[in-house]
C-alpha cells in the first residue's frame, strides 16, 4: 500500500465567470497599533518607576500585514509615580495610539474605595425569555487607595431584563459610589434536542448531484462515529440521533433546511455544517439563535471571529480558515528548499511568484492570505496575480501566458477542486515546469487528472497526517481506528475517503464537548463553555483551540507532494505539520 496522506477536504465553491487581470496596488499605510500583551507589572507604589517588561505591541497595516514592534521604538506617556491614582498609559508609534491601565497606590493612604471590578462572571450569562437572573458565580472585587483588595457582596445590580430576546444586554454593578458592568444575552431557546435518552443533531449537505461525491461520504463519517458512540452506550445514557437534508449545495435551500433543523426538528447542534454557500448564508442566523455549530466544511474567512468577551460564540469551525491556508502555502513557497534541479534549493530572494485565483469566496479568501504573507515577508512586489475561471479556457490560457512572460519561478493556485484541476491542466499544456502550490482542499485524487504526467512538482497543504512509517502499512493507529469504525458502521467503502474523514472528525469533536459536560446540566451555554475549556485533539491531526473565545480554526499544516506515477494519484507527505513560525525559522 502506498504511504498516503489523505487530506481533509472542504467542499467546492461556485465558479467565477470572468477572468481578469488584477494590477491594483494600494500604498501600504499604518492602520493601527494593538497591545497584544500588557506589562507584567501594572500596580505600583508611589515613587516606583514604570516597568514595561512583558509589553508586546504590533503594528497593523492597510494590507493586513502585522509587524511586532520593539519597545524601544515606542513612545510611552501618562505615567506619574508622584500621584496615587488609576492612570491610563498611552503607547504611541507613528501617530497611532493604544492604551493600557496601571494603578499607583499610596500605602499610607486611608482605606478609601478607588474602583470595583468583576473578578468572576456569573456561571449563567445566557437566559431564556422570561427567565430570572442568576448571580451564582459572580464575584465583585473592590480596590482601595492604599492598594488593598477585597471581595464585596453589598453591591446592587441593575439593567437585567428577560422580557424579550436581547443579544447585547448590559448589567451595571454598583458598590458605594463606584460602578462596573458586564454583559448578558436573552434568547428564545437556551437548549433543545436533549431528552433523558437522546441528543438530536443535524446538518444539511449535498447528497445528490455533482457534489454528492463529497456530501455522501462526509455524512457517512458522521454516522460512523455516532454509531460507535451509540454502540458503547451513548453519552451518559443518551444516544445520538442524526437528521440530515439534501441542500443541493444551494445557499437558499441550505438556509431553509437549517431553519427547519433548528425550529422544527429542534436539534441541539449543527454538526458538520456543509459547504461555502450554506455556511455563508446561515452564520448570522446561527449567531442570532445561539445553536452550537461544530465544524464547517469550508474555510471562508467569515468563520474567523475574535473573542466575544464573556459571551459564548456558537460558531466553532475546525478546518483551517482559507486566509490561514493562503498564508501557509505562501510561507512554504518562500522558505522551503523545494526548488532547483534536485528539489533541494530555496526560491531565490528576487524570484517572481505567480498567483492564479478564482473570484469566488474561496479563491478570494485564499488570495487575501497570500497577499498578507507576501507583504509580511517583504515580497509583495514579487507576486503577480491573475484571476481565472475554469469555464473560460481562453482567458485562463492568457493568464498563464502572462505569468510565463513575467518569468515566474513558482505558481500558487488559489481555488478549490474543479477550478484547480482546470488550472493545473492548462499550466501543463502551456509547458510550465516550475513548482505549483495549492490549498489543502485540493490534496485529493479527484482534484487532478490521473492521465496527465504533469511536467512540474505539485504541492498542497494538509492539516491531517495519517502517515506513520512504523505503523501497519505505513499508516497511523488513528487512521486504522477510523477505518475500523467506518467498516463497523457499514461504510467500509469509505475507509480511505478524505471526505469521510472530515465527517468523522466533525462528529468526534462534537462528542468531545458532550464528554466534557459529562453528567452536568447540558445546555447550549454549558456545552460551548466545555468546548472552550481546553484545546481539543483532532483525530489524525493536531489540535483546535477554542479557549478564550478563539474561533480561528487550525493554524498548522503539513505539506504534501503529488505522486501521479501509479494507478491512482497519491499525495505523499514531505513536511510535517508546522506553523508559519516553524517554516520561517528554516
C-alpha positions in Angstrom: 0.0 0.0 0.0 1.3 3.4 -0.8 2.1 5.7 2.1 -0.5 8.4 1.6 -1.6 11.5 3.4 -5.3 11.8 2.9 -6.3 15.4 3.4 -9.5 16.6 5.0 -11.2 18.3 2.0 -13.5 21.2 2.1 -16.4 21.4 -0.3 -16.4 23.2 -3.7 -17.5 26.8 -4.2 -19.3 28.1 -7.3 -17.1 29.1 -10.2 -16.3 32.6 -11.1 -17.4 33.5 -14.6 -15.0 36.2 -15.7 -11.2 36.2 -15.8 -9.5 39.5 -15.4 -6.1 41.0 -14.6 -5.6 42.4 -11.1 -3.0 45.1 -11.2 -4.3 47.3 -8.5 -1.7 48.3 -5.9 -2.6 50.4 -2.9 0.0 52.2 -0.9 0.7 50.4 2.3 -0.2 52.6 5.3 -0.3 52.1 9.1 -3.9 51.4 10.2 -3.4 50.9 13.9 -1.3 49.6 16.7 -2.5 46.9 19.1 -1.3 45.9 22.5 -1.1 42.1 22.4 0.3 41.7 25.9 0.3 44.2 28.8 3.3 44.7 31.0 3.7 42.1 33.7 3.6 44.9 36.4 0.5 47.1 36.4 0.4 48.1 40.1 2.9 50.5 41.7 3.6 52.3 44.9 4.5 55.9 44.9 8.0 56.5 43.7 8.4 53.3 41.7 9.5 53.5 38.1 7.4 52.3 35.2 8.4 48.7 34.2 7.5 47.7 30.6 8.7 44.2 30.9 6.2 41.9 29.1 4.7 44.7 26.9 4.0 43.5 23.4 2.7 45.7 20.6 2.1 45.0 17.0 1.5 47.4 14.0 -1.4 46.6 11.7 -1.1 47.9 8.1 -3.7 48.6 5.4 -2.7 45.5 3.5 -3.5 43.4 6.7 0.2 42.7 7.4 1.2 42.8 11.1 4.7 43.6 12.5 5.8 43.2 16.1 7.3 46.4 17.4 10.3 46.8 19.6 9.6 48.6 22.9 12.5 50.9 22.1 10.5 52.2 19.0 7.5 53.2 21.2 6.7 56.4 23.0 5.0 55.8 26.3 3.3 58.6 28.2 0.9 59.1 31.0 2.7 57.6 33.9 3.1 59.7 37.1 4.7 58.0 40.1 4.1 61.0 42.3 0.3 60.8 42.2 -1.7 57.9 43.6 -4.4 57.2 41.1 -5.6 54.9 38.3 -3.7 56.0 35.2 -4.2 55.5 31.5 -0.8 54.8 29.8 -0.6 55.8 26.1 1.6 53.9 23.7 2.4 55.8 20.5 4.0 54.6 17.2 4.0 56.8 14.1 1.0 58.9 15.5 -1.1 55.8 16.3 -2.0 55.2 19.9 -3.0 52.3 22.1 -3.6 52.4 25.9 -3.5 50.2 29.0 -4.2 51.0 32.6 -2.0 50.9 35.7 -2.7 51.8 39.3 -0.4 53.8 41.6 -1.0 53.5 45.3 0.0 55.3 48.5 0.5 52.5 51.1 0.0 55.1 53.8 -3.3 56.4 52.5 -6.7 55.9 54.2 -8.7 52.9 53.1 -10.8 54.8 50.5 -12.6 53.0 47.7 -11.0 53.6 44.3 -12.8 51.2 41.9 -14.6 47.9 41.6 -14.3 45.2 39.0 -15.8 41.8 38.0 -13.4 39.2 39.3 -15.6 36.3 38.2 -18.5 36.4 35.8 -21.8 34.6 36.7 -22.0 31.0 35.7 -25.1 31.8 33.6 -24.7 34.5 31.0 -27.4 33.5 28.6 -31.1 33.3 29.5 -34.3 32.2 28.0 -37.1 34.7 27.6 -38.8 35.1 30.9 -36.0 33.5 33.0 -34.8 35.2 36.2 -31.3 36.4 36.7 -28.9 34.0 38.5 -25.9 35.6 40.2 -24.2 32.3 41.1 -20.5 32.6 40.4 -20.5 36.4 40.3 -17.6 37.8 42.3 -17.0 41.6 42.7 -13.7 43.0 43.9 -13.1 46.4 45.5 -9.8 48.2 45.1 -8.8 50.8 47.7 -6.4 53.8 47.5 -3.8 52.1 49.7 -3.7 49.1 47.4 -5.9 46.8 49.4 -8.3 44.5 47.5 -11.3 42.6 48.9 -14.3 40.8 47.6 -17.5 42.6 48.4 -21.1 41.4 48.5 -23.1 44.6 49.4 -23.5 45.7 45.8 -26.6 46.3 43.7 -27.3 45.1 40.1 -29.4 46.9 37.6 -30.2 46.6 33.9 -31.3 43.0 33.6 -34.5 42.2 31.7 -35.6 39.0 30.0 -38.9 40.1 28.6 -37.7 39.7 25.0 -34.7 38.5 23.0 -31.7 40.7 23.7 -28.2 39.9 22.4 -26.4 43.0 23.8 -27.7 43.3 27.4 -25.6 45.2 30.0 -25.8 44.8 33.8 -24.4 47.6 36.0 -22.9 46.7 39.3 -22.8 49.5 41.9 -20.9 49.4 45.2 -20.9 52.6 47.2 -20.2 55.3 44.5 -18.3 53.1 42.1 -19.7 51.1 39.1 -18.7 48.4 36.6 -20.6 46.4 34.0 -20.8 43.0 32.4 -22.9 41.7 29.5 -25.6 39.0 29.0 -27.9 37.6 26.3 -31.5 36.6 26.2 -32.5 34.0 23.6 -35.8 32.3 22.7 -34.1 29.0 23.4 -31.1 28.0 25.5 -31.3 24.3 25.0 -33.3 21.8 22.9 -33.0 18.4 21.3 -32.0 16.8 24.6 -34.1 14.2 26.4 -33.2 11.6 29.1 -32.3 9.1 26.4 -31.4 11.0 23.2 -29.4 14.0 21.9 -30.6 15.1 18.4 -28.3 16.9 16.0 -28.3 17.5 12.3 -26.9 19.1 9.2 -27.7 20.0 5.6 -25.4 18.6 2.9 -25.3 18.0 -0.8 -26.1 14.3 -1.2 -27.4 14.4 -4.8 -26.0 15.8 -8.0 -22.4 16.8 -8.7 -21.5 17.3 -5.0 -22.8 14.0 -3.8 -19.3 12.7 -4.1 -18.4 14.9 -1.2 -21.7 15.0 0.8 -22.4 11.3 0.9 -19.0 10.1 2.4 -18.9 13.2 4.6 -22.2 12.2 6.3 -21.1 8.6 6.4 -18.2 9.7 8.5 -20.5 11.5 10.9 -22.9 8.5 11.1 -20.0 6.0 11.6 -18.7 7.9 14.6 -22.1 8.3 16.1 -22.7 4.6 15.6 -19.5 3.9 17.6 -20.7 6.1 20.4 -24.2 4.6 20.5 -22.9 1.0 20.4 -20.9 1.9 23.5 -24.0 3.2 25.4 -24.1 6.8 24.2 -23.2 9.8 26.3 -24.4 9.3 29.9 -27.1 7.0 28.6 -28.2 9.3 25.8 -27.8 8.0 22.2 -27.1 10.4 19.3 -29.7 10.9 16.6 -28.7 12.5 13.3 -31.0 14.3 10.9 -29.7 15.4 7.5 -31.3 17.2 4.5 -30.0 17.4 0.9 -29.5 21.1 0.2 -28.1 20.6 -3.3 -25.2 22.9 -2.5 -27.6 25.8 -2.7 -27.5 28.7 -0.2 -31.2 29.3 -0.1 -32.0 25.7 0.4 -29.3 25.4 3.0 -30.7 28.3 5.0 -34.2 27.0 4.8 -33.2 23.5 5.9 -31.0 24.9 8.7 -34.1 26.8 10.0 -36.1 23.6 9.7 -33.5 21.7 11.7 -33.5 24.3 14.5 -37.1 25.4 14.6 -39.0 22.2 13.7 -36.6 19.3 14.3 -35.3 21.1 17.5 -31.8 19.9 17.1 -29.3 20.5 19.9 -26.5 21.3 17.5 -25.5 21.6 13.8 -22.6 19.1 13.3 -20.6 19.2 10.0 -22.2 22.4 8.7 -21.6 21.8 5.0 -20.3 24.0 2.2 -19.4 27.6 1.4 -22.9 28.6 0.2 -24.9 27.2 3.2 -22.3 28.2 5.8 -22.1 31.7 4.4 -25.9 32.1 4.3 -26.5 30.8 7.8 -23.8 32.3 10.0 -26.0 35.3 11.0 -28.9 33.0 11.8 -26.7 30.7 13.9 -25.3 33.7 15.9 -28.8 35.0 16.5 -30.3 31.7 17.7 -27.3 30.5 19.6 -27.5 26.9 18.3 -23.9 25.4 18.5 -22.3 24.8 15.1 -19.4 22.3 15.3 -17.2 22.0 12.2 -17.8 23.9 9.0 -16.9 22.0 5.8 -15.4 25.2 4.3 -12.7 27.6 5.2 -14.3 31.0 4.2 -12.8 33.9 6.1 -16.1 34.9 7.7 -15.7 31.9 10.0 -12.9 33.8 11.7 -14.0 35.5 14.9 -12.1 37.4 17.6 -13.0 36.8 21.2 -16.5 37.9 22.3 -15.8 38.8 25.9 -17.9 37.0 28.4 -20.4 35.6 26.0 -20.4 32.2 24.1 -19.9 32.2 20.4 -21.8 29.2 18.9 -19.8 29.1 15.7 -16.9 26.6 16.2 -15.1 26.0 12.9 -12.3 23.4 12.8 -10.6 23.1 9.5 -8.2 25.9 8.6 -9.6 29.2 7.6 -8.7 29.9 3.9 -6.8 33.1 4.9 -4.5 30.9 7.1 -4.3 28.4 4.3 -3.1 31.1 1.9 -0.5 32.4 4.4 0.9 28.9 5.0 1.2 28.0 1.3 3.0 31.3 0.7 5.3 30.7 3.6 6.2 27.3 2.1 6.9 28.7 -1.3 9.2 31.4 0.0 11.1 29.4 2.7 11.2 25.7 1.8 14.0 24.0 -0.1 11.9 22.6 -2.9 13.4 24.3 -5.9 16.2 23.7 -8.4 17.2 20.7 -10.4 17.4 18.4 -7.3 14.4 20.0 -5.5 16.6 21.0 -2.5 17.2 24.7 -3.1 15.2 27.7 -1.8 13.4 30.1 -4.1 15.7 33.0 -5.0 15.1 36.1 -3.0 14.2 38.1 -6.1 12.1 35.4 -7.8 8.7 36.2 -9.1 5.7 34.2 -7.9 2.5 33.8 -10.0 -0.9 33.5 -8.3 -3.9 32.1 -10.2 -7.1 32.7 -8.2 -10.8 32.4 -8.7 -13.1 35.3 -7.9 -15.4 33.2 -5.7 -15.3 33.3 -1.8 -12.8 30.5 -1.5 -10.4 31.9 -4.1 -10.5 35.5 -2.8 -10.2 34.3 0.8 -7.1 32.3 -0.1 -5.7 35.2 -2.1 -6.2 37.5 0.9 -3.9 35.2 2.9 -1.3 35.1 0.1 -1.2 38.9 0.0 -0.8 39.3 3.7 2.0 36.8 4.0 3.8 38.1 0.9 3.8 41.6 2.4 4.7 40.3 5.9 7.9 38.8 4.3 8.6 41.9 2.3 8.0 40.2 -1.0 4.7 41.8 -2.1 6.3 43.3 -5.2 7.4 39.9 -6.4 3.8 38.5 -6.6 1.8 38.6 -9.8 -2.0 38.0 -9.5 -4.2 36.8 -12.3 -7.9 35.7 -11.8 -9.4 32.9 -13.8 -12.5 30.8 -14.3 -12.5 27.1 -15.3 -15.3 27.9 -17.7 -13.2 30.4 -19.7 -10.3 28.4 -21.1 -9.1 31.2 -23.4 -8.8 33.7 -20.6 -7.1 31.0 -18.4 -4.5 30.4 -21.1 -3.9 34.1 -21.5 -3.4 34.5 -17.7 -0.9 31.7 -17.7 0.9 33.2 -20.7 1.2 36.5 -18.7 2.9 34.6 -15.8 5.3 32.8 -18.2 6.2 36.2 -19.8 6.9 37.6 -16.3 9.3 34.7 -15.7 7.6 33.4 -12.5 9.6 30.7 -10.7 6.6 29.4 -8.7 2.8 29.4 -9.0 0.2 29.3 -6.3 -3.3 28.2 -7.4 -6.0 29.8 -5.1 -9.2 27.8 -5.7 -11.0 24.6 -4.8 -11.0 21.3 -6.6 -12.7 21.8 -10.0 -11.1 25.1 -10.9 -7.8 23.8 -9.6 -7.9 20.7 -11.9 -8.6 23.1 -14.9 -5.7 25.4 -13.9 -3.1 22.7 -13.5 -4.2 21.1 -16.7 -3.7 24.4 -18.5 -0.4 25.0 -16.8 0.8 21.6 -18.0 -0.4 22.3 -21.6 1.4 25.6 -21.6 4.7 23.8 -20.8 5.2 25.2 -17.3 7.9 23.5 -15.3 8.1 25.5 -12.0 6.6 24.2 -8.7 2.9 24.7 -8.1 1.4 25.2 -4.6 -2.2 24.9 -3.6 -4.8 24.7 -0.9 -5.5 21.7 1.4 -8.9 21.3 -0.3 -7.1 20.1 -3.4 -4.9 17.3 -1.9 -7.2 14.5 -3.1 -7.0 12.1 -6.0 -10.1 13.6 -7.6 -8.5 17.1 -7.9 -6.1 16.1 -10.6 -6.2 14.2 -13.9 -4.7 10.7 -13.5 -4.0 10.5 -17.2 -1.7 13.5 -17.1 2.0 13.2 -16.3 2.4 16.8 -15.0 5.6 18.5 -16.0 6.1 20.2 -12.7 6.2 19.3 -9.0 2.9 20.0 -7.2 2.5 20.7 -3.5 -0.5 21.1 -1.3 -1.2 22.0 2.4 -2.7 19.3 4.7 -3.9 19.6 8.2 -4.2 15.9 8.8 -1.3 13.4 8.9 -2.0 9.7 8.9 1.5 8.5 7.9 3.5 6.5 10.4 6.5 4.7 9.0 6.3 2.2 11.9 2.5 1.7 11.7 0.6 -1.0 9.8 1.2 -0.5 6.1 2.9 2.8 7.0 -0.3 4.4 8.4 -1.0 5.6 11.9 -3.1 4.0 14.6 -5.5 6.9 14.4 -6.2 6.1 10.7 -6.8 2.4 11.4 -9.2 3.4 14.2 -11.1 5.5 11.7 -11.1 2.7 9.1 -12.2 0.1 11.6 -15.1 2.4 12.8 -16.2 3.1 9.2 -16.3 -0.7 8.4 -18.2 -1.5 11.7 -20.9 1.0 10.8 -21.3 -0.4 7.3 -19.3 2.2 5.4 -16.2 0.2 4.6 -16.2 1.6 1.1 -15.2 5.0 2.5 -12.4 3.8 4.8 -9.9 5.6 2.6 -12.0 8.6 1.7 -10.9 12.1 2.7 -14.4 13.4 2.8 -15.4 10.6 5.2 -12.5 11.6 7.4 -13.9 15.1 7.5 -17.3 14.0 8.8 -15.7 11.6 11.2 -13.6 14.4 12.7 -16.7 16.7 12.9 -18.6 14.1 14.9 -15.7 13.3 17.2 -15.0 16.9 18.1 -18.7 17.5 18.8 -18.8 14.4 21.1 -15.7 15.7 22.9 -17.8 18.7 24.1 -20.5 16.4 25.4 -18.0 14.3 27.2 -16.6 17.4 28.9 -20.0 18.4 30.2 -20.3 14.8 31.4 -23.3 14.3 33.7 -23.7 18.1 34.4 -26.5 20.2 33.1 -26.4 20.2 29.3 -27.4 23.5 27.7 -26.0 25.4 24.7 -24.0 27.6 27.1 -22.5 24.8 29.2 -21.7 22.9 26.0 -19.8 25.9 24.5 -18.1 26.5 27.8 -16.9 22.9 27.8 -15.6 23.3 24.2 -13.7 26.4 25.3 -12.2 24.8 28.5 -9.1 23.4 26.8 -7.6 22.6 23.4 -9.2 19.6 21.6 -7.1 16.9 19.9 -8.1 16.3 16.3 -8.1 12.7 15.2 -5.4 12.1 12.6 -4.3 15.8 13.1 -3.1 18.3 15.6 -5.3 20.4 17.9 -8.1 23.0 17.6 -8.2 25.7 20.2 -11.4 27.4 21.2 -10.1 28.6 24.5 -10.6 32.3 25.5 -13.2 32.6 22.7 -10.8 31.8 19.9 -12.5 31.0 16.6 -9.5 30.7 14.3 -9.6 27.2 13.0 -6.5 25.0 12.9 -3.4 27.1 12.2 -0.7 24.5 11.4 -0.4 22.2 8.4 1.8 19.6 6.8 3.0 19.7 3.2 2.2 17.1 0.6 3.6 16.4 -2.9 1.7 14.8 -5.7 2.8 11.4 -7.0 0.9 10.7 -10.2 3.1 7.8 -11.3 0.9 4.9 -10.1 -2.5 3.7 -11.0 -4.2 6.5 -9.0 -2.8 9.9 -8.0 -1.4 10.0 -4.4 -0.4 12.8 -2.2 2.7 11.9 -0.1 3.9 13.9 2.9 7.1 15.7 2.5 6.9 18.1 5.6 5.4 17.5 9.0 2.6 19.6 10.5 4.1 23.1 11.2 3.1 26.6 12.0 4.1 29.7 9.9 6.8 30.5 12.5 8.2 26.9 12.3 8.5 27.2 8.5 10.1 30.7 8.6 12.7 29.5 11.0 14.2 27.1 8.4 
